[in-house]
Amino acid sequence: QVRLVESGGGLVQPGGSLRLSCAASGFVFNYYGLGWYRQAPGKQREMVATITSSGSTNYAGSVKGRFTISRDNAKNTVYLQMDSLKPEDTAVYSCNAQRPRVLGVDSYWGQGTQVTVSS
């Protein structure tokens, strides 16, 4: 049973910080690339940050320098540290795990967690 369980979302004021966590189970975590995605009302889902099985990271330009993705393979958990939050960061954030296969890609998603940045 594959599970990705997110936590850490909530309401924060502009300039504040949050750390999202996504705990995984039911697959070999170490072999998967991981990512955080978000979707704001009226907008398309976008990639926020990714991290490969070897630790290489990539960020959307809108969050570069403010957000940090990391993984703890011993805990089967991926994190997103969000600093200097802005109202435009408000969105539902989801974590994803994927691995290429012979045909297509295995891709798993968490349930999503709401992040609201407002004064």
C-alpha positions in Angstrom: 0.0 0.0 0.0 1.7 3.2 -1.2 1.2 6.2 1.0 2.4 9.7 1.0 1.2 11.7 4.0 1.8 15.4 4.1 1.8 17.7 7.2 2.9 21.2 8.2 0.6 23.4 6.2 -1.4 26.2 7.7 -1.8 29.9 7.9 1.2 32.1 8.1 1.9 35.9 7.8 3.9 37.4 5.0 7.6 37.0 5.7 7.0 34.0 7.9 8.1 30.4 7.5 6.7 26.9 7.3 8.2 23.5 6.9 6.2 20.9 5.0 6.8 17.2 5.5 5.8 14.2 3.4 6.2 10.7 5.0 6.3 7.8 2.5 5.6 4.1 2.8 4.9 1.1 0.6 7.8 1.6 -1.9 11.5 1.7 -2.0 11.9 5.4 -1.1 15.6 5.7 -1.9 15.1 4.9 -5.6 12.5 7.6 -6.3 12.8 11.2 -7.4 10.7 13.5 -5.2 9.0 16.8 -5.8 6.7 19.4 -4.3 4.0 20.9 -6.5 1.4 23.6 -5.9 -1.9 24.8 -7.3 -3.4 28.1 -6.5 -7.1 29.0 -7.2 -7.5 29.8 -10.9 -4.0 28.8 -11.8 -2.3 25.7 -13.3 -0.4 23.3 -11.1 3.3 24.1 -11.1 6.5 22.4 -10.0 7.9 24.0 -6.9 11.0 21.9 -6.2 12.4 18.5 -7.0 15.2 16.3 -5.6 16.6 13.2 -7.3 17.6 10.0 -5.7 21.2 11.2 -5.7 20.3 14.6 -4.0 20.3 16.9 -7.0 17.8 19.7 -6.6 15.8 22.0 -8.9 13.5 25.0 -8.1 10.9 27.1 -9.8 12.3 30.6 -10.4 9.5 32.1 -8.2 10.8 30.3 -5.1 14.5 30.0 -5.7 16.4 31.4 -2.7 13.4 31.2 -0.4 12.5 27.5 -0.5 14.6 24.4 0.2 13.8 20.8 -0.6 15.5 18.0 1.3 15.1 14.3 1.9 15.9 11.9 4.7 16.0 8.4 3.3 16.4 6.9 6.8 13.0 8.4 7.7 11.4 8.0 4.2 10.5 11.6 4.4 10.8 14.6 2.0 10.7 18.2 3.3 10.0 21.6 1.9 11.4 24.5 4.0 9.6 27.7 3.0 11.0 31.0 4.2 10.1 34.6 3.4 6.6 33.6 2.4 4.5 35.8 0.2 0.8 36.0 -0.4 1.3 34.6 -3.9 2.7 31.4 -2.3 -0.9 30.6 -1.2 -1.8 27.2 -2.7 -2.5 23.6 -2.1 0.9 21.9 -1.9 1.3 18.2 -2.9 4.3 15.9 -2.8 5.1 13.4 -5.5 7.4 10.4 -5.9 8.3 9.0 -9.3 10.6 6.5 -10.9 11.0 5.7 -14.6 9.9 2.3 -15.8 10.2 0.3 -19.0 6.9 1.7 -20.1 6.1 5.1 -18.7 6.7 6.2 -15.1 5.5 5.1 -11.6 4.1 8.3 -10.0 2.6 8.6 -6.5 0.9 11.6 -5.0 0.1 12.8 -1.5 -3.2 14.2 -0.4 -2.2 17.9 -0.6 -2.0 20.4 2.2 -3.2 24.0 2.2 -0.7 26.8 2.7 -2.2 30.3 3.2 0.0 33.4 3.5 -2.0 36.3 4.7 -1.9 39.2 7.2 
